[in-house]
């Protein structure tokens, strides 16, 4: 392996020559005044792809999710969240620290919460309760193994929430991966919800940015929250151009990441690595380590010394993520390094 191969996340991708060229050539203006034509084109294109009325360019997936929650909820409202969701675990508690929103937690270890766990939080009006106002779903689901939730299951949960008077938000950071995994149009997922956040800087390979999409009046209110959070980016067309390129030119190659992940998973299993099974895998692999061997931090260090980078998610659990900068030809060598350092002898 001539250089380090980085499997820590699909966020580490770097723009290629063509993406850099469209960024350099981008027409820009002041986006806070609504005058950056490239940002406007990106927001319109995202809304078109997702089947919504409007879109809003934000700095990150975390900001997009937070803006969505702040727009849907008032202080003291409750948001139903998975106990393994990105919003609950990895976004700094922003919904509570900034929005005064109460997390109403349910088990989503299989990738999506059960119908019963959702309705349990839909309680009668009572001055003692924080009212549930929002249901937050995630697809694909990171900590559940990068699983793509099935369209029919996803739709059933989203419709259940709306039937009980809840707004529904989709953390769709990797929703295009979910659509690719199931061979469906992404609208199968996104038209079932009131708002959706998509990341441009993960599998789509852009250097920065996310989009929040929904109804026009919702996005108008969300734009005000983006401003309150310091998200007005002025001449943002330079990075919006990368997002446009990613949406139009790089969505079609997500299947390559899935194929590389499946190939790597198969090789690791053959080598004795305890790879976790997933009902509908995408570009992530999780595996466990035996109790009588090195712990996850040690395996991370041993493999990094040999040019294979990845992260531990617990003392005995490791995640690998394939992406545009992981060449297919390196998969066998990656597997060999991990097997030699992680598998029981």
C-alpha positions as CSV (number, residue, x, y, z in Angstrom):
1,X,0.0,0.0,0.0
2,X,1.7,3.2,-1.2
3,X,-0.2,5.6,1.1
4,X,-2.5,5.4,4.0
5,X,-6.0,4.3,3.3
6,X,-8.5,6.2,5.5
7,X,-11.6,4.2,6.5
8,X,-12.5,6.4,9.5
9,X,-15.5,8.1,7.7
10,X,-16.8,9.2,4.4
11,X,-16.4,12.7,5.7
12,X,-12.6,12.7,4.9
13,X,-13.0,12.7,1.1
14,X,-11.2,15.4,-0.8
15,X,-12.5,17.2,-3.9
16,X,-11.0,15.9,-7.2
17,X,-9.8,18.1,-10.1
18,X,-13.1,18.5,-11.8
19,X,-14.9,19.5,-8.5
20,X,-12.1,22.0,-7.7
21,X,-12.5,23.4,-11.2
22,X,-16.3,24.0,-10.9
23,X,-15.6,25.6,-7.5
24,X,-13.1,28.0,-9.0
25,X,-15.5,28.9,-11.8
26,X,-18.6,29.4,-9.6
27,X,-20.7,32.5,-10.0
28,X,-21.2,34.0,-6.6
29,X,-23.1,36.7,-4.8
30,X,-24.2,37.5,-1.2
31,X,-26.3,34.6,-0.1
32,X,-27.7,36.4,3.0
33,X,-29.3,38.8,0.5
34,X,-30.4,35.8,-1.6
35,X,-28.1,36.9,-4.4
36,X,-25.7,33.9,-4.8
37,X,-27.0,32.3,-7.9
38,X,-25.0,29.1,-7.3
39,X,-26.5,28.6,-3.8
40,X,-29.9,29.3,-5.2
41,X,-29.4,26.6,-7.9
42,X,-28.2,24.1,-5.3
43,X,-31.2,24.7,-3.1
44,X,-33.6,24.3,-6.0
45,X,-31.8,21.2,-7.3
46,X,-31.9,19.5,-3.9
47,X,-35.6,20.3,-3.5
48,X,-36.3,18.9,-6.9
49,X,-34.4,15.7,-6.2
50,X,-36.1,15.2,-2.8
51,X,-39.6,16.1,-3.9
52,X,-39.9,19.1,-1.6
53,X,-40.9,22.7,-2.2
54,X,-37.7,24.4,-1.1
55,X,-34.2,23.9,0.3
56,X,-31.8,25.7,2.5
57,X,-28.0,25.4,2.3
58,X,-26.4,25.0,5.7
59,X,-22.8,24.5,6.9
60,X,-23.2,21.0,8.2
61,X,-25.5,18.1,9.0
62,X,-25.5,19.0,12.6
63,X,-26.6,22.6,11.8
64,X,-29.2,21.3,9.4
65,X,-30.7,19.0,12.0
66,X,-30.6,21.6,14.7
67,X,-32.2,24.2,12.5
68,X,-34.9,21.7,11.7
69,X,-35.6,20.9,15.4
70,X,-35.6,24.6,16.3
71,X,-38.1,25.3,13.5
72,X,-40.4,22.5,14.4
73,X,-40.4,22.9,18.2
74,X,-40.7,25.5,20.8
75,X,-38.9,25.6,24.1
76,X,-40.2,22.8,26.4
77,X,-41.5,20.7,23.6
78,X,-40.4,17.0,23.2
79,X,-38.7,15.4,20.3
80,X,-38.9,11.6,19.9
81,X,-35.3,10.4,19.2
82,X,-33.6,7.1,18.9
83,X,-31.2,6.3,21.7
84,X,-28.5,5.5,19.1
85,X,-29.4,8.3,16.7
86,X,-26.8,10.8,15.5
87,X,-28.9,13.7,16.8
88,X,-29.0,12.3,20.3
89,X,-25.4,11.1,20.6
90,X,-23.1,13.1,18.3
91,X,-24.5,16.6,18.0
92,X,-23.4,18.2,21.3
93,X,-26.8,18.3,22.9
94,X,-27.7,21.3,20.8
95,X,-31.4,20.7,20.8
96,X,-31.5,21.1,24.6
97,X,-28.7,23.6,25.0
98,X,-30.0,26.0,22.4
99,X,-33.6,25.0,21.8
100,X,-34.7,23.9,25.3
101,X,-36.2,20.8,23.6
102,X,-36.6,17.6,25.6
103,X,-35.3,14.4,24.1
104,X,-37.9,11.6,24.4
105,X,-35.7,8.5,23.9
106,X,-36.7,5.2,22.4
107,X,-34.7,2.1,21.3
108,X,-33.6,2.3,17.6
109,X,-30.9,-0.4,17.8
110,X,-32.4,-2.1,14.7
111,X,-32.2,1.1,12.7
112,X,-35.7,2.4,13.4
113,X,-37.9,2.5,16.5
114,X,-40.9,0.3,16.9
115,X,-44.4,1.6,16.4
116,X,-45.2,0.9,20.1
117,X,-42.2,2.9,21.3
118,X,-43.4,5.9,19.3
119,X,-47.0,5.9,20.5
120,X,-45.8,5.5,24.1
121,X,-44.6,9.1,24.0
122,X,-47.8,10.4,22.4
123,X,-49.4,11.1,25.7
124,X,-52.7,12.9,26.6
125,X,-52.5,16.6,27.2
126,X,-51.4,17.1,30.7
127,X,-49.6,20.0,32.4
128,X,-47.1,17.5,33.9
129,X,-45.9,16.3,30.4
130,X,-43.6,17.9,27.9
131,X,-45.7,17.5,24.7
132,X,-44.2,15.4,21.9
133,X,-44.2,17.6,18.8
134,X,-41.6,15.9,16.6
135,X,-40.5,12.5,15.5
136,X,-36.9,12.2,14.3
137,X,-35.9,9.3,12.0
138,X,-32.5,8.4,10.6
139,X,-31.8,6.6,7.3
140,X,-29.2,5.2,6.8
141,X,-28.7,4.5,10.4
142,X,-25.0,4.9,11.5
143,X,-24.7,3.1,14.8
144,X,-27.1,0.3,13.7
145,X,-24.4,-0.7,11.2
146,X,-25.0,1.7,8.4
147,X,-28.3,-0.2,7.7
148,X,-30.7,1.2,5.1
149,X,-34.2,1.0,6.6
150,X,-36.7,-0.6,4.2
151,X,-39.0,1.8,2.4
152,X,-42.2,0.2,3.7
153,X,-41.1,0.2,7.3
154,X,-39.8,3.7,7.1
155,X,-43.1,4.9,5.5
156,X,-45.2,3.1,8.2
157,X,-43.3,4.8,11.1
158,X,-43.4,8.2,9.5
159,X,-47.1,8.0,8.7
160,X,-47.7,6.8,12.3
161,X,-46.1,9.9,13.6
162,X,-48.1,12.2,11.4
163,X,-51.3,10.4,12.3
164,X,-50.6,11.2,15.9
165,X,-50.1,14.9,15.1
166,X,-46.3,14.8,15.1
167,X,-44.1,16.6,12.6
168,X,-41.5,14.2,11.2
169,X,-37.9,15.0,10.4
170,X,-35.5,12.7,8.6
171,X,-31.8,12.9,9.4
172,X,-31.0,11.8,5.9
173,X,-27.2,12.5,6.0
174,X,-26.8,9.3,3.9
175,X,-30.3,8.9,2.5
176,X,-29.0,8.6,-1.0
177,X,-27.1,5.5,0.2
178,X,-30.4,4.2,1.5
179,X,-32.1,4.8,-1.9
180,X,-29.2,3.1,-3.7
181,X,-29.3,0.1,-1.3
182,X,-33.0,-0.5,-2.0
183,X,-32.9,0.5,-5.7
184,X,-35.5,3.2,-5.3
185,X,-35.9,6.9,-5.9
186,X,-34.9,8.9,-2.9
187,X,-38.3,10.5,-2.9
188,X,-39.7,7.2,-1.6
189,X,-38.2,8.2,1.7
190,X,-38.2,12.0,1.6
191,X,-41.8,12.6,0.6
192,X,-42.9,10.7,3.7
193,X,-41.5,13.4,6.1
194,X,-42.0,17.1,6.8
195,X,-38.3,17.9,6.6
196,X,-35.1,16.2,5.6
197,X,-31.4,17.0,6.1
198,X,-28.9,15.6,3.5
199,X,-25.1,15.8,3.8
200,X,-23.0,16.8,0.7
201,X,-19.7,16.1,2.5
202,X,-20.1,12.3,3.2
203,X,-20.6,9.8,0.4
204,X,-21.3,12.5,-2.1
205,X,-17.7,13.7,-1.7
206,X,-18.2,17.5,-1.4
207,X,-15.8,19.3,1.0
208,X,-18.5,21.0,3.1
209,X,-22.2,21.6,3.5
210,X,-25.6,20.1,3.9
211,X,-29.1,20.9,2.8
212,X,-32.4,21.2,4.8
213,X,-35.4,20.7,2.6
214,X,-39.2,20.9,3.2
215,X,-42.2,23.1,2.5
216,X,-41.6,26.7,1.5
217,X,-43.0,28.2,4.7
218,X,-41.0,25.8,6.8
219,X,-37.8,26.8,4.9
220,X,-38.6,30.5,5.4
221,X,-38.7,30.0,9.1
222,X,-35.7,27.8,9.0
223,X,-33.7,30.5,7.2
224,X,-34.3,32.8,10.2
225,X,-33.0,30.1,12.5
226,X,-29.9,29.6,10.3
227,X,-29.2,33.3,10.7
228,X,-29.6,33.2,14.4
229,X,-27.1,30.4,14.5
230,X,-24.6,32.3,12.5
231,X,-25.1,30.2,9.4
232,X,-25.2,33.0,6.8
233,X,-22.2,32.3,4.5
234,X,-22.2,35.3,2.1
235,X,-20.4,34.3,-1.1
236,X,-21.0,30.6,-0.5
237,X,-21.4,29.7,-4.2
238,X,-17.8,28.5,-4.2
239,X,-18.7,25.6,-1.9
240,X,-22.3,25.3,-3.3
241,X,-20.8,24.5,-6.7
242,X,-19.1,21.5,-5.2
243,X,-22.5,20.4,-3.8
244,X,-24.1,20.8,-7.2
245,X,-21.4,18.7,-8.8
246,X,-21.7,16.1,-6.2
247,X,-25.5,15.8,-6.6
248,X,-25.4,15.6,-10.3
249,X,-22.2,13.7,-11.0
250,X,-21.3,11.6,-7.9
251,X,-24.7,10.1,-6.7
252,X,-24.5,7.4,-9.4
253,X,-21.2,6.0,-8.0
254,X,-22.5,5.3,-4.4
255,X,-23.0,1.7,-5.5
256,X,-19.2,1.3,-5.8
257,X,-18.8,2.2,-2.1
258,X,-21.4,-0.5,-1.2
259,X,-19.8,-3.1,-3.4
260,X,-16.4,-2.3,-1.9
261,X,-17.8,-2.6,1.6
262,X,-19.5,-5.9,0.8
263,X,-16.2,-7.3,-0.7
264,X,-14.2,-6.2,2.3
265,X,-16.8,-7.7,4.7
266,X,-16.7,-11.0,2.9
267,X,-12.9,-11.1,3.1
268,X,-12.9,-10.2,6.7
269,X,-15.4,-12.9,7.5
270,X,-13.3,-15.5,5.7
271,X,-10.3,-14.4,7.8
272,X,-12.1,-15.0,11.1
273,X,-13.2,-11.4,11.9
274,X,-16.5,-11.2,13.7
275,X,-18.3,-8.9,11.2
276,X,-21.8,-7.8,12.3
277,X,-24.6,-8.8,10.0
278,X,-26.9,-6.1,8.5
279,X,-30.3,-6.6,6.9
280,X,-29.5,-4.1,4.2
281,X,-25.8,-3.0,4.3
282,X,-24.4,0.1,2.7
283,X,-20.9,1.6,2.9
284,X,-20.2,0.7,6.6
285,X,-18.8,-2.4,8.3
286,X,-18.9,-2.9,12.0
287,X,-17.0,-5.8,13.7
288,X,-16.3,-7.0,17.2
289,X,-13.1,-8.1,18.8
290,X,-12.6,-11.2,21.0
291,X,-12.2,-10.7,24.8
292,X,-8.9,-12.5,24.8
293,X,-7.2,-10.3,22.2
294,X,-6.1,-6.7,21.8
295,X,-8.8,-4.1,22.5
296,X,-10.1,-1.7,19.8
297,X,-7.7,1.1,20.5
298,X,-4.8,-1.3,20.2
299,X,-6.1,-2.7,16.9
300,X,-6.6,0.9,15.6
301,X,-3.0,1.7,16.5
302,X,-1.5,-1.5,15.0
303,X,-3.4,-1.1,11.7
304,X,-2.6,2.6,11.5
305,X,1.1,1.8,11.7
306,X,0.6,-0.3,8.6
307,X,-1.3,2.4,6.7
308,X,-5.0,1.4,7.4
309,X,-6.9,4.0,9.4
310,X,-10.3,3.5,11.1
311,X,-12.0,4.3,14.4
312,X,-13.1,2.4,17.4
313,X,-16.6,3.0,18.6
314,X,-16.3,1.1,21.9
315,X,-13.6,-1.0,23.6
316,X,-14.5,-4.0,21.5
317,X,-16.3,-2.6,18.4
318,X,-14.8,-1.0,15.3
319,X,-16.3,0.8,12.3
320,X,-15.0,0.9,8.7
321,X,-16.4,3.2,6.1
322,X,-15.8,2.9,2.3
323,X,-16.0,6.0,0.1
324,X,-14.8,7.6,-3.1
325,X,-11.2,7.8,-1.9
326,X,-11.0,4.0,-1.1
327,X,-9.8,2.3,-4.3
328,X,-11.3,-1.1,-5.1
329,X,-7.8,-2.4,-5.7
330,X,-6.8,-1.8,-2.1
331,X,-9.6,-3.9,-0.6
332,X,-7.6,-7.2,-0.4
333,X,-4.6,-5.6,1.3
334,X,-6.9,-3.7,3.7
335,X,-8.5,-7.0,4.7
336,X,-5.1,-8.7,5.1
337,X,-3.9,-6.0,7.5
338,X,-7.1,-6.1,9.6
339,X,-7.2,-9.9,9.7
340,X,-3.6,-10.1,10.8
341,X,-4.0,-7.6,13.6
342,X,-7.6,-8.2,14.7
343,X,-8.6,-11.8,14.1
344,X,-7.9,-14.5,16.7
345,X,-4.8,-16.5,15.9
